[in-house]
């Protein structure tokens, strides 16, 4: 639990155009909810699988997408 709290605190301090903003987090029973903007296109993993069923193998391409 401490690792999760530290990660949430870290996400809250990030201010970069390539990192989603963190608004708040809370628990509902045993579930942790983290409130961030909705990315309607889906995750990077979902997008790359739509283009290439076997995934992207080129590490330089992956790095350029993530940076």
N, C-alpha and C positions, 0 to 999 in steps of 0.2 A: 504494500500500500504506500509506503514511503517513496518508492521509486515512481509510482504513478503520480503522486503529489508533486514530486520534483519535476517530472516531465510537464505537468500542467503549468506549474510556475514558470518553467522555461518557455513554453509555448506562448504564455501571456506576455513575455518580455520581447518576443521576436517582432521586429518591424522591418520587413523586407517585402518587396513587391512579388516575390515568388513563393511567399509563405502565407497561407490563409490566416486571417485575423482570428483570434480567440476572443469570444465574448464572455462566457462564463461556463461553469460546470456545476453539477449537482448530482445527488444520488436519489434514486427512487427504489426503495426496498434494497435489493442487492445489485442494482444496475447503476453504472456510472454514465451520466449523460454529459457530453461536451458540446457546447453550442458554438458553431462556426458557420460561415457562409455556405450556402448550398452551391455545389458545383454541378450544375444540371447536365453537363456532358459526361459525368462519371469520373472514376478514378483514372489515373495514368495507366494502370494495368489493364483496365477495361478498354481504354482507347487503343492501346498498342495491340491487344489481342484482336480487336476488330480489323486492324490493318494487316496483322501477321499472326496467323493461328499458332505458330510455334514460338512466338515472342521475339523480341529484338535481341540479337546475339552480339551486336556491335557495341562494345562498352563506350566508345567515344560518342556514338549517337545517343546512348542512354545519358551520358554525362551532359551532353549539350541540351537535352530536353530538361534535365533536372536543374540546370544552372540558370 
